[in-house]
Amino acid sequence: MMKRVGAALTIVAVALSLTALAFAAAKQVSGEVVMVDPSLTTLVVRSQGQDWSFSVDPKPAETLSSFKPGDKVTVHYTDSGGKLTAQTIKKG
């Protein structure tokens, strides 16, 4: 009986975390690249007078070298307690 309760609670916790990720993934910002630092896996984008600093997953960080200050980009990102993490970065 306790195993079933534990399993049910685990399923509920996973479902709630996936729901939170789905809402977080819906965020995006478009603007101009201000700074790119592939070694720190960081991208800074200026949009409507505000600078947005994004952390980029180390695996696709090699693609950061294809961006330079002045490029127009759209960043889809997640926000985990104020830490912005880029999911996709597209020029244009």
C-alpha positions as CSV (number, residue, x, y, z in Angstrom):
1,M,0.0,0.0,0.0
2,M,2.8,2.4,0.9
3,K,4.6,1.7,-2.4
4,R,1.4,2.7,-4.3
5,V,1.1,5.9,-2.4
6,G,4.8,6.7,-3.0
7,A,4.5,5.9,-6.7
8,A,1.4,8.1,-7.0
9,L,3.2,11.0,-5.3
10,T,6.1,10.6,-7.6
11,I,3.9,10.7,-10.7
12,V,2.1,13.8,-9.4
13,A,5.5,15.5,-8.7
14,V,6.8,14.7,-12.2
15,A,3.6,15.9,-13.8
16,L,3.8,19.2,-11.9
17,S,7.4,19.8,-12.8
18,L,6.7,19.1,-16.5
19,T,3.8,21.6,-16.4
20,A,6.1,24.2,-14.9
21,L,8.7,23.6,-17.7
22,A,6.0,23.9,-20.4
23,F,5.0,27.4,-19.1
24,A,8.7,28.4,-18.7
25,A,9.6,27.4,-22.2
26,A,7.0,29.8,-23.7
27,K,9.2,32.9,-23.0
28,Q,11.1,34.7,-25.6
29,V,12.9,38.0,-26.2
30,S,14.1,39.6,-29.5
31,G,16.8,42.2,-29.6
32,E,20.4,43.0,-30.5
33,V,23.5,41.0,-29.3
34,V,25.5,43.2,-27.0
35,M,28.1,40.6,-25.9
36,V,29.0,37.0,-26.6
37,D,31.4,34.9,-24.4
38,P,31.6,31.3,-25.6
39,S,34.1,30.4,-22.9
40,L,31.6,31.4,-20.2
41,T,28.6,30.2,-22.3
42,T,27.0,33.6,-21.9
43,L,25.0,35.8,-24.3
44,V,23.8,39.3,-23.6
45,V,20.9,40.7,-25.6
46,R,19.6,44.3,-25.5
47,S,15.8,44.6,-26.0
48,Q,13.8,47.8,-25.5
49,G,16.7,49.4,-23.6
50,Q,17.1,46.5,-21.2
51,D,20.1,44.0,-21.2
52,W,19.2,40.3,-20.8
53,S,22.0,38.0,-19.8
54,F,21.5,34.3,-20.8
55,S,23.3,31.2,-19.8
56,V,23.7,28.8,-22.7
57,D,24.0,25.0,-22.3
58,P,27.6,24.0,-22.7
59,K,26.8,21.5,-25.5
60,P,25.4,23.9,-28.1
61,A,27.7,26.7,-26.8
62,E,30.0,26.2,-29.8
63,T,27.2,27.9,-31.8
64,L,27.8,31.1,-29.7
65,S,30.8,31.8,-31.8
66,S,28.5,32.4,-34.8
67,F,27.0,35.4,-33.1
68,K,28.6,38.8,-32.8
69,P,27.6,42.2,-31.3
70,G,25.0,43.9,-33.4
71,D,23.3,40.7,-34.7
72,K,19.5,40.7,-34.4
73,V,18.4,37.6,-32.5
74,T,15.3,36.0,-30.9
75,V,16.0,33.9,-27.8
76,H,13.6,31.3,-26.4
77,Y,14.5,30.8,-22.8
78,T,13.5,29.5,-19.4
79,D,13.6,31.5,-16.2
80,S,14.6,29.5,-13.0
81,G,14.4,31.9,-10.2
82,G,16.0,34.8,-12.1
83,K,18.6,32.7,-14.0
84,L,17.8,32.9,-17.7
85,T,18.8,29.9,-19.8
86,A,18.7,30.1,-23.6
87,Q,17.0,27.1,-25.2
88,T,17.2,28.4,-28.8
89,I,18.9,31.4,-30.4
90,K,17.9,32.4,-33.9
91,K,19.3,35.2,-36.0
92,G,17.0,37.6,-37.7
